[in-house]
């Protein structure tokens, strides 16, 4: 996965291009008290009627519920090579995500936090850190007006769908609901858009196999997504993505880094994140 935007993707691209990167220790936001955002009555009412919807409409309605309340999430990308934890509060336009793992033999640990219009990233990429001229102990504040690359931002909070799951699942087929808590089908990842869409090199490798990738979405009793699995073929693990959603309305708080731990992002970071 790449091009889309999360800093993790950009890092993976550089590693794949042969640029050595290793290790990183980056912090996540504190978790002192739960978020105050709660599920709206309208969301609950919608959930109560969703059992009568056709499967595709059920899928759309379920994803829409992630725009109405805060939640915690865990992620797994590239067949488990990258895993992460985070929190999203769409109503407050806040999000945080820390992803770590091993790509092409190099350890990565990358954090991003957005608090309203303020966006921060923290990177420690081993040798690449020095090449980028950044301090791995500092959060860098980004000027979003300079984020000009396609899907360069780590989150999409413009419409509340921070992980842009509607873009990822924009073209689905054979959607079925085998029971009250599961939706299954296939997704055309070549048509996916947004911060979680696959890298063009992964799509090229997959060829026609990217057009019909199986997915399963698990729902809770209110119709909210609790787990999404997009399962790429065994030799196409970079197309495999899983996300789990929990603590609806009681997500961990999302706080900006302390001013003393924050510096402006250098030009090298904009070039790094805007690539592709």
Secondary structure, DSSP 8 states (H G I E B T S, - for coil): --TTS-HHHHHHHHHHTT-------------SSB------HHHHHHHHHGGGS-HHHHHHHHHHGGGSS-EEEEEEEGGGTEEEEEEEETTTTEEEEEEEEEETTEEEEEEEEEETTEEEEEE--THHHHHHT--TTSEEEE-GGG--STT-SS---SSS-TT-HHHHTSSEEEEEEEETTEEEEEE-GGG--STT---HHHHHHHGGGGGSEEEEEEE-TTS-EEEEEEE--TT-GGG-EEEEEE-TT--B------GGGEEE--HHHHHHHH--
